[in-house]
Amino acid sequence: MPRPVGTIGETKLKILAIIYQNELYGITSYGYNIWTTLKKKFRCYLDDTNLRNIYRHLKDLNEIGLVKKGISQPAENAPKRQLYSLTNNGRRLKQKFSRYLRILEETS
C-alpha cells in the first residue's frame, strides 16, 4: 500500500541523516553522492537504475519543506550538480533520523 503524500519513510529519513552529516563535515549534498552513501552505508538502492528514485525522494523532501535546493555546482565530466541542504524543519526531525546518524558515524 502506498504511503500517504507528505509522510516520511525510512529512505527519506536516511537521506535527511546523510545531508545532516554532510553539512557537519562540510561536504556538499547532491543526488549522486547521497545515492552512493545509501549504497555503501545502508546497503539499499544498489542497482544503478535506482538513482532516479533518490531524485524523486529529494523532490518530495523539497516540496514538504524539509530540504531546499541550493545553487547548481559545475562538475568535471558530468552535468551540473543540484545541491541540497536541510531546512530548519528538516533539522527539527533530527530525533527521528538520529538512529541513521549513528549508523553513518559507526561505518565512517
BALOBA-1460 file (C-alpha; in Angstrom, 3 decimals):
// residues 108
<rec num="1" residu="m" x="0.000" y="0.000" z="0.000"/>
<rec num="2" residu="p" x="1.463" y="3.396" z="-0.934"/>
<rec num="3" residu="r" x="2.300" y="5.877" z="1.776"/>
<rec num="4" residu="p" x="0.114" y="8.951" z="2.116"/>
<rec num="5" residu="v" x="1.548" y="12.010" z="0.405"/>
<rec num="6" residu="g" x="3.836" y="14.016" z="2.679"/>
<rec num="7" residu="t" x="4.790" y="11.175" z="5.011"/>
<rec num="8" residu="i" x="8.388" y="10.432" z="5.827"/>
<rec num="9" residu="g" x="9.509" y="6.853" z="5.261"/>
<rec num="10" residu="e" x="12.783" y="5.153" z="6.124"/>
<rec num="11" residu="t" x="14.560" y="6.163" z="2.908"/>
<rec num="12" residu="k" x="13.678" y="9.831" z="3.341"/>
<rec num="13" residu="l" x="14.898" y="9.718" z="6.955"/>
<rec num="14" residu="k" x="18.172" y="8.183" z="5.756"/>
<rec num="15" residu="i" x="18.517" y="10.948" z="3.173"/>
<rec num="16" residu="l" x="17.929" y="13.593" z="5.854"/>
<rec num="17" residu="a" x="20.602" y="11.943" z="8.018"/>
<rec num="18" residu="i" x="23.074" y="11.894" z="5.122"/>
<rec num="19" residu="i" x="22.507" y="15.580" z="4.333"/>
<rec num="20" residu="y" x="22.783" y="16.464" z="8.038"/>
<rec num="21" residu="q" x="26.078" y="14.605" z="8.393"/>
<rec num="22" residu="n" x="27.416" y="16.084" z="5.159"/>
<rec num="23" residu="e" x="26.654" y="19.560" z="6.477"/>
<rec num="24" residu="l" x="28.518" y="18.771" z="9.717"/>
<rec num="25" residu="y" x="31.622" y="17.790" z="7.753"/>
<rec num="26" residu="g" x="31.381" y="20.493" z="5.092"/>
<rec num="27" residu="i" x="30.506" y="18.044" z="2.315"/>
<rec num="28" residu="t" x="28.091" y="19.138" z="-0.401"/>
<rec num="29" residu="s" x="24.969" y="17.030" z="-0.826"/>
<rec num="30" residu="y" x="23.688" y="16.179" z="-4.266"/>
<rec num="31" residu="g" x="21.742" y="13.258" z="-5.673"/>
<rec num="32" residu="y" x="24.655" y="11.103" z="-6.753"/>
<rec num="33" residu="n" x="26.653" y="11.322" z="-3.529"/>
<rec num="34" residu="i" x="23.502" y="10.718" z="-1.464"/>
<rec num="35" residu="w" x="22.823" y="7.618" z="-3.558"/>
<rec num="36" residu="t" x="26.369" y="6.300" z="-3.161"/>
<rec num="37" residu="t" x="26.144" y="6.807" z="0.604"/>
<rec num="38" residu="l" x="22.849" y="4.904" z="0.709"/>
<rec num="39" residu="k" x="24.521" y="2.069" z="-1.196"/>
<rec num="40" residu="k" x="27.670" y="1.960" z="0.939"/>
<rec num="41" residu="k" x="26.314" y="2.647" z="4.418"/>
<rec num="42" residu="f" x="22.789" y="1.249" z="4.290"/>
<rec num="43" residu="r" x="23.098" y="-1.325" z="1.513"/>
<rec num="44" residu="c" x="19.999" y="-0.065" z="-0.273"/>
<rec num="45" residu="y" x="19.330" y="1.201" z="-3.781"/>
<rec num="46" residu="l" x="22.213" y="-0.915" z="-5.035"/>
<rec num="47" residu="d" x="21.162" y="-1.003" z="-8.679"/>
<rec num="48" residu="d" x="22.314" y="1.899" z="-10.845"/>
<rec num="49" residu="t" x="18.777" y="2.359" z="-12.151"/>
<rec num="50" residu="n" x="17.683" y="3.263" z="-8.601"/>
<rec num="51" residu="l" x="19.416" y="6.649" z="-8.794"/>
<rec num="52" residu="r" x="16.246" y="8.205" z="-10.206"/>
<rec num="53" residu="n" x="14.405" y="7.199" z="-7.012"/>
<rec num="54" residu="i" x="16.763" y="9.363" z="-4.972"/>
<rec num="55" residu="y" x="15.858" y="12.398" z="-7.059"/>
<rec num="56" residu="r" x="12.172" y="11.635" z="-6.505"/>
<rec num="57" residu="h" x="12.750" y="11.487" z="-2.736"/>
<rec num="58" residu="l" x="14.697" y="14.758" z="-2.848"/>
<rec num="59" residu="k" x="11.885" y="16.387" z="-4.830"/>
<rec num="60" residu="d" x="9.344" y="15.191" z="-2.240"/>
<rec num="61" residu="l" x="11.502" y="16.406" z="0.662"/>
<rec num="62" residu="n" x="11.866" y="19.780" z="-1.042"/>
<rec num="63" residu="e" x="8.116" y="20.055" z="-1.646"/>
<rec num="64" residu="i" x="7.274" y="19.359" z="2.009"/>
<rec num="65" residu="g" x="9.901" y="21.852" z="3.175"/>
<rec num="66" residu="l" x="12.484" y="19.567" z="4.790"/>
<rec num="67" residu="v" x="15.279" y="20.210" z="2.300"/>
<rec num="68" residu="k" x="15.956" y="23.109" z="-0.003"/>
<rec num="69" residu="k" x="17.658" y="23.262" z="-3.329"/>
<rec num="70" residu="g" x="20.767" y="25.341" z="-3.467"/>
<rec num="71" residu="i" x="22.798" y="26.521" z="-6.379"/>
<rec num="72" residu="s" x="23.831" y="24.173" z="-9.141"/>
<rec num="73" residu="q" x="27.508" y="23.319" z="-8.961"/>
<rec num="74" residu="p" x="29.605" y="22.540" z="-12.030"/>
<rec num="75" residu="a" x="31.199" y="19.086" z="-12.057"/>
<rec num="76" residu="e" x="34.051" y="17.676" z="-14.095"/>
<rec num="77" residu="n" x="32.860" y="15.431" z="-16.927"/>
<rec num="78" residu="a" x="29.317" y="15.398" z="-15.535"/>
<rec num="79" residu="p" x="26.167" y="17.502" z="-15.574"/>
<rec num="80" residu="k" x="25.841" y="20.312" z="-13.044"/>
<rec num="81" residu="r" x="25.050" y="19.091" z="-9.543"/>
<rec num="82" residu="q" x="21.915" y="20.323" z="-7.818"/>
<rec num="83" residu="l" x="22.927" y="20.911" z="-4.198"/>
<rec num="84" residu="y" x="20.614" y="20.231" z="-1.263"/>
<rec num="85" residu="s" x="20.624" y="21.337" z="2.361"/>
<rec num="86" residu="l" x="18.327" y="20.857" z="5.331"/>
<rec num="87" residu="t" x="15.797" y="23.482" z="6.249"/>
<rec num="88" residu="n" x="15.089" y="24.325" z="9.884"/>
<rec num="89" residu="n" x="12.080" y="21.996" z="9.661"/>
<rec num="90" residu="g" x="14.360" y="19.239" z="8.397"/>
<rec num="91" residu="r" x="16.768" y="19.771" z="11.291"/>
<rec num="92" residu="r" x="13.877" y="19.560" z="13.737"/>
<rec num="93" residu="l" x="13.421" y="15.931" z="12.694"/>
<rec num="94" residu="k" x="16.901" y="15.020" z="13.961"/>
<rec num="95" residu="q" x="15.453" y="12.808" z="16.681"/>
<rec num="96" residu="k" x="13.615" y="10.788" z="14.020"/>
<rec num="97" residu="f" x="16.720" y="10.252" z="11.877"/>
<rec num="98" residu="s" x="19.269" y="10.029" z="14.723"/>
<rec num="99" residu="r" x="19.494" y="6.233" z="14.513"/>
<rec num="100" residu="y" x="20.689" y="6.629" z="10.934"/>
<rec num="101" residu="l" x="23.228" y="9.222" z="12.033"/>
<rec num="102" residu="r" x="24.640" y="6.623" z="14.433"/>
<rec num="103" residu="i" x="24.951" y="4.130" z="11.582"/>
<rec num="104" residu="l" x="26.715" y="6.719" z="9.431"/>
<rec num="105" residu="e" x="29.142" y="7.502" z="12.256"/>
<rec num="106" residu="e" x="29.786" y="3.834" z="13.062"/>
<rec num="107" residu="t" x="30.614" y="2.983" z="9.471"/>
<rec num="108" residu="s" x="32.795" y="6.033" z="8.763"/>
